[in-house]
Amino acid sequence: MSLPIAQVKSGMVIVLNGNPFFVLSSAHTKLGRGRGIQRVKIKSITDGSVREETFRGNESIEEGEVENRQAQYLYADSANSYFMNSEFEKISVPTKLIGTKQQFLKEGEHYTLKYFDDNPIGVDLPIKLTFVVAETDPGLRGDRASAGTKPAKLETGLIVQVPLHIKIGDTIVVDTRDGSYVERAKS
């Protein structure tokens, strides 16, 4: 499906010269009296390379048909992350396509896998996920102008800055967009 370049947004999949790309960012710029241009930062789905492209405002681009399917995360090795679909088939997704989202994946949890041409190309995460704190130092109270934080290692190995009152075994909510602490999970 062809769409005007001005409608390209981050998170979409587009096809350039027959190759699929994730759109990482897209910015429209108006140049004086002429037409605007669209600067798009894209990541190749096939090899993971990142590059920038510039398009004129009157150009159109092919949008990739992406399908979403639910799958349960099993485990990861050095090259792939493994999931299981509802038909109990094992699906492997190259870890380089998942990128930094890998640190948010918990064994046994269900996630949405993205498919392009019937091949898995990535995973969608909810904005907020809960994790158990596996390691952290005890918080020390003292004179401070603002609330203090300390590093905490979560069950997946992710390290997050948390308030001083958080201790080992606490369940916290983390924002998956930037890996920041949101709140202590409600029990």
Secondary structure, DSSP 8 states (H G I E B T S, - for coil): -EEEGGG--TT-EEEETTEEEEEEEEEEEE-TTS-EEEEEEEEETTT--EEEEEEETT-EEEE--EEEEEEEEEEE-SSEEEEE-TT--EEEEEHHHHGGGGGG--TT-EEEEEEETTEEEEEE--SEEEEEEEEE--------SS--EEEEEETTS-EEEEETT--TT-EEEEETTTTEEEEE---
